[in-house]
Amino acid sequence: MAQVSLDGKWVEAELGRLLIDVLSENGIQIPHFCYHPALGKDGKCRMCMVEIEGKKRPQIACDTPVSEGLIVRTNGASIDATKKSILELELINHPIDCPICDQAGECKLQDFYMEVGCHESRLTTSKVHGKKHVDLGANVVLDQERCVLCTRCVRFLDKFRGNPQLGVFGRGDHSVIDCYPNAPLSDPYAMNVVELCPVGALTSKTFRFQKRVWFLRTYDAICPGCSKGCNIFVDHHKAKYESDKIYRVRPRPNDAVNGYFMCDAGRELISVMEAPRLEPMIRDKKSTQAEVIAAIQESLKDKNSTIILGASLSLEEMWLGASLGLHVKVAASGESGFGDDYLRQDDREANRAGATALGFEFATFEDIKDSSFIVLIGLEKELNKQWIKACMSANIPFGVIHPQTTLAGASWTLPMPHHWERAGHYMNHEKIVQFSNFELDNEEFSLLEFFFRIKQSAPIDIQSLFDAHVAPLLAKEEA
């Protein structure tokens, strides 16, 4: 460890660590474009200049290792003038697109402009123009004029993914980011360049011009796309006279699970929210939730009834399903070629490991063909269809609790919220337990509330439920 002085305050830091990381950990944020914690140093933008006692010139913090007795100043007349000059160079050819740019409100160039105070342009010649609205493929749109050539996107695809699909073309002030000829972006993680871009040069085709970021509310959740359980931010907004809508999903940093990134397939899962919702029905006739609840209670009076839970339900939902005192099993969809050597897993069920840890048996239709009634709760869409067809073929009465419109023929159907509208804990394939939250307004009551109504008991807080009943079972499994 080493003792270093940061703006007059002595702190202890690991010897050899990058100065920019040490500054950030001590609450000192300095302007930077090219540096990113996952990508490391590059030294292209020169914005992270600091004064170091004993050095003749300002140094870049992203390429300065910590050493014993280092004395660093991040502000002052001299270093502020240096940062202002560098920012002025960045802005020479940058268009004034802020009123129409998706990045407005979360743009680092805007933040640094206001921080450094470069409020007057001295440019008397015309700006160098680049291509606008360039479709790079993989749902990514490029505006070359806005690019500050930090090359985060290039480095991510080249060094991080081993798939160099972007490059810097041209020389001098005509240098631009672009794809190689006739080779659009196709990497399954390509959309991460949108979050990596510190300005509005790379934008998402689906989010483009949809909503200003300052209207969005954000909550922390877990991606339900596979057993990896990537941590995500969910951005949503409820406009006046409109339903609450999710506009985008972004990766949430977690070094133990997904680092700083997520796959493109996980982002696309929110499209399921636009599909028609299941309606409360009894014998294919529209009913009220109360009427369906009464029908469900009647169906479950027969102790030979079986409840089949989806393997992507939360730990709390599974535990409550088992607490009804009937035959309860879990059904999971088969594995596919979805996985890769990075984040994506073949197992598309979000909580298969959790179901195993709670001691559930995994069901096949042969196991429960003698049941008098089957209740299907929260199965994956295609698996749900398979079970319904199997029940109808065997003339076994069944009920369905699911978010989406499903096949006809059920004794009753009850809508349940999508994953994005429910809170609970999930265990990923590495047996890491994580909490997924929600903030969306929805008309369907939660699956937890459904179980409490069936049991005719009062709901309790999700965390209390987990701590009191689920966590001890997981701890017993670990032991």
N, C-alpha and C positions, 0 to 999 in steps of 0.2 A: 504494500500500500504506500501511497505518497501523499504528502501534504501540498495542496495547491491553493492559491488565492484567486477567487472568482469575484471580480468587482469589489475587492476589499474584504471579502469574507473567506476565511481559511476553512477548507473542507478536506476530508479524507477521500481519496479516489484510488481506484485500482491502477497500478503502474502499467503503462502501455496502452490503456484504453483511449479511444478517440475522444478528444476534448469536447466535440459537439454533443456526444452522449452524456458526458459528465455535466456539462452546462444544463442540458435538458432535465436531467435527474435532480438538479438543484434549483429548478424553477426558472432558469434563464433561457428563454427561447430566442434564438438569433435567426435572422433571415437566411433561408437556403432554398434552393430548387433541386439540385441534382442529388443531394444526399437523401437516402432513405434507410431506416434501420434494417430492412430486409435485404437491401441491395448493396449497402456499404458505401464507401467513399468513391468519389469520381473526380472531384475538383474542377468541373467544367464551368459552373456558374459564377464562382468567386464571390458569392453573396455572403458567405459566413465568415467574413473577415473579422479578426480580433487583434487587439494589441497585446503583445507579449513582451514583458520587460526583458531587455537585453537583445532584442531583435531589431534590426534597422527598419524593417518594413512590416506592415500588417501581414498576418498569417491566416490561412484558411483553417477553421476549426475542425473541418471534416477530415483533414489529413495531418492533424497534429496530435501525436501521442502524449499522454500525460507523463510527466517526469517530476521528480522530487523538487519542491520549491518553485514550481511554475507560478508566475504572477500574470494573471490575465485580466484585461479590461475590455468589456464588450461595448462600452459607450464612452462618449467624450467628443469634443469638437473634431479632432483629427480622424478618428475611426468612423464617425458619423458621416463626414464629408466623403470618405472613401466609399462607404456603402451607397451613398447617394449617387456618386458618379457611376458605379457599376450598375445600379438600377436604371439610371438614365440610358445607358447603353442597351439594356434589355428592352426598354420602352420605345426606342427609336423607330422600330418598324412594327410595333404592336398596334393593332387596330383598336379603335374605341368602340368595342362591341359590347361593353358591359350591359347596356339596356336589353340586349337580346341573348346574352350568353348564359347557358345553363349553369356555368360555374359561378356566376355572380352570387355573392352571399357566402361562398365558401372558397373563394379564390385566394391563393397565397400571394399572387401578384397584387391584388387589391389591398390585402393586409399589409404587405411590405411597403406599398406606395404610401399608405396612410401613416405607417410607422416611421419611415425614413424621412418623409416630408418633401418629396420631390414633386412639387405642385405647379411647376412652370416649365413649359416645353421651350427649348431653344432651337428646335428643328425648323429650318427654313426651306429644306428641299422636300420632295415628295417621298412617301414611304415606299419600301420595296414590297410588292404585293405577291401573295402566293395563292395556291388553289384553296377554294372554300367548299365545304360540304362534300368532302371526298369520302366515299363509301369504301372502307378498308376491308369489309367483310366481318364476319363474327359479331355482327350487331354494333360495330364501332364506326363512328364518323369522325373524320379529321378536318380541322381547320388549320391549314399550314401557317396562316398569318399570325395566329395566336401563340404558336409554339415558341418556347424560350430555349429549345435545344438542350434541355436537361438530360436527355437520353435515358430517362428512367424506363420508358417503354421498351426501348431497344435492348437495354441491359437485362430487363426482366425476361424477355423472350429468348435472348441469346444465352446468357450465363445461368439464369435461374431455371428456365424450361428446356434449354438445349435445343431450341427451335427458332433460329434467327430469321423471323419473318418480317421484321422491320429493320430499316437502316437509315443512315444519314446520307443524303444525296446532294450534290452540288458543292460549291466552295464559297467561303467568305459569307457575306450577308445574303447570299442566295442559297445557303444550305437549308435543306428541308428534311423532315421525317416523311417516309413513304414506304409502301410495300415494294417488293421486287416485282418486275414486270410479269403480268399474268399469274401472280401468286398471291391471292388475297389471304387475309388472316384466316386460319383454320384451327389454331391451337385451342383445345377445350378450356383453356384458362385465359384466353385472349382478352376478355372483358376486364380483367384486373388492371389493364393499362388505363382504364377510365379513372379509377381511384388513384392510381399512381401519378397521373398527370396533375401537376400543381396549379395549372391554369385551365382554360377552357378549350384547349386544342383537341383533346380526345373526349368525345362524348358518346353516351349510349343512345342508340337509334330509338329504342323504345321509350326512354325517359325524355328525349330531346323535345323541348318546348311544351312539356306536359304540365309542369308545376314549378313555381319559384321555391327555392329551397327554404326560404324563411317561413313559408307556410307549413312546412312539413314538421310533424312530430315524430320522434324516434323512440323505439324501445328495443331492448336486447332480446334476442331469441336464438334458437338453435335450428339450423337448416334440417328439414326432414327428408332430404333427398337420398341419403344413404346412411350407413351405420357409422360414418366418420363423425357426424355431429358437429359440423363447422359452426363456429360462432359468427353470428350475423347481427347487423343493424337492420331493422325494418322501418322504412320511412313511409308514413301515411298522412292523409289529410281528409277531413270531413268538411266539405264545403256546404254552404247553406242550401237547404232543400235537396241535398245529395247524400248518398250513402258513404260511409267511411271507406276509403279506398287506399290500397297499398300501391305506391308509385314505383318503388325500387327496393332492392335488397342489396346490402353492401357487406363485405367481410368485416368482422370485428376481431381485432388482434387477440390471439391466444397462442402463446408459444407451445403449449402442451398439446394442442389439437391441430389447428390449421395455420398457425403463424399469422401472416397478414393477408392471406388470400383465400379464395374459394373458387369452385368451378363454375363455368357459365351455365351448366344445367341447373344448378341450385337457384340461380337468379330467375330462371324461367318458370319455376314452380308457382310463382304468384299468379300466373295466368289462369290457374284453376279457380281462382276467386271469381272469375267472370262467367264460369259455367253455371247453368241453371241449378238452383237449389232444390233439394228434396223437400216435399211438403208433408205435413202430418196427414196420414190417410189410414182408414180402416176399410179393408176389402176394396181397395182402389177407389174409395170415395173420400173426398176431402173432409177432414175432421179438425177438431181443435186439439191443442197439445194435451189438455186435461183429459179429453176423451181417449186419446191414444195411450196416455199414462195408465188410465183405468184398464184398458184392454191389455196392456203389457203385464200389469199386476195379475190379471186373470190368467194370462198365458203361463206365468211363472209359478202358479199354484201347484202345478204338476211337478213333483220332484224328479221326474224323468226328463225334464227339460234340460237343454244344454246351451250354455252361452259360449259363443266363439268370439274372442277378442282379437283385434288386429295387432300385429307386432310393432306397430308404430304409435300405439297409444302411450301415454305417459305412465310412469311407475304408479302414480296415485290412482289413475283411472283403472289400471290393471288390478291393483290391490282392492279397490272398492268393488270391482266386478266380481272378484273371488269371494268377497265378504257377503255376497247375497245368499250363500249357502247352497248353491246348485252345482251341477257339473260345469266347470269352467275350464276351457282350454284356449290356446292361442294358435291362430293360423297365420302363416307367413308366406309371402310370395317367394318363388324360386330365385336363385342367383343368376346373373346374366354376365355379359361381357362389358358391363359398365365401368368396372374398376380399372385403375392404372397404377403406376409406380409412384404416384405423388399423393393426392388427397382422396380421389374417388375410390369407393369400395364396391365390389360386386354385390354385396348385400344391400338391397335398396330399402330394407326395413330400418327405421330409426331407433328401435328399442328392442331388437331381438335379444341382445345381451342382457337387458334389464328383465325381460320375461324369463330367461333362463335363471338369472340370479334370484328371482322371486319364487322359483320352483315350479313354474307352469310346465305342463306337457304340451307339445306341439301336435295339433290335430290334423288328421286326414279325414276325408269323408267316411271312409270305412270304419273309423273308430266310433262314430256317433250315429250310424245309420239306424240304430234301434231307438233313438230318442223320440219322444212324443212331440217335442217342439224344439226348434232351433232358433236362437237369437243371434244375429250377426251384427257385431258392433265395431265400426271403424276399420273395416278391412280395406286394404289397398284396392283401388277401383276395379282392376281387372280380376283380382282374386275374389272380390265381392260378387262379380258376375258369375264366376265359376261355381261358387258355393250356392248361389241362387238357382242356377240351372240344375245343379246336383240335387238340391232339395226338391225341386219341382219334378225331376225325373223319378225320384223315389217316393213321391207323394207325401213328403213330410212337411207339415205346416211350419212356417217360419215367419220371423219378423226382422226388419232391417232398420238399423240406426246408422245413418251415414250422412255426409255433407251434401252429396250430389244426387241428382235424379238417377234412379236405378230401374231395374227391370220390374215389370208388373208381376202380380201373383202373390205378393206377401199378404199375410193376415193383417199386418199393420206396418206402417213406416213412420219413422220419426226423424226429423232433421237434427243434425249435430253440427257444431261449428267446425271449420277447417282448423288445421294445425296452427295457422297464424292467429287464430282467435281463441286459443286455449293456452292455459299456463300449466306447467308441470315439470317434473324432472325426467331426464332421459339418460340412459347409460349407453355410451358408444362402444364400438368393437374392442377398444382397449380398456374397457371397464371404467372409464372416467364418467362420473355422474355430473350432469350439468343441468342448470335450470333454464327453462325457456319461458319468457314472459309474454304478455299481450296487452294491448291498449285499445284494440278496435271495438267500436260499437257494433253489436250484432243482435239480430232479433231472436236467434235460437239461444235457449239457455244452455249452459255448459254441460258437458258429459258428467262432470262431477255432481252437478246439481241434479241431474237425472238419477244417478245412483242413490243420492240422498233421498230423493222423493220416493223411489221404489222402496227404500228401507224405512221410509217415514221417520227420518232422523234429521236433526238440524245440521246444516253445513258448518264446517270449521275452516279456518285458514289453511291454505295449501301447504305452507311451510310447516305448520303445526301438525298437519296430517302426515307429512313426510317424516318429520322428526319422531313422531310418536309411534308410527306403525311401519313405514316403509324402510327407513334407515336401519332399524334393528334387524330386519330380515336380510338386508344387504350385508350388514356386518357379520351376521351368522354365516352367510354364504362364503364370505372372504375367509373366515376362520376355518 
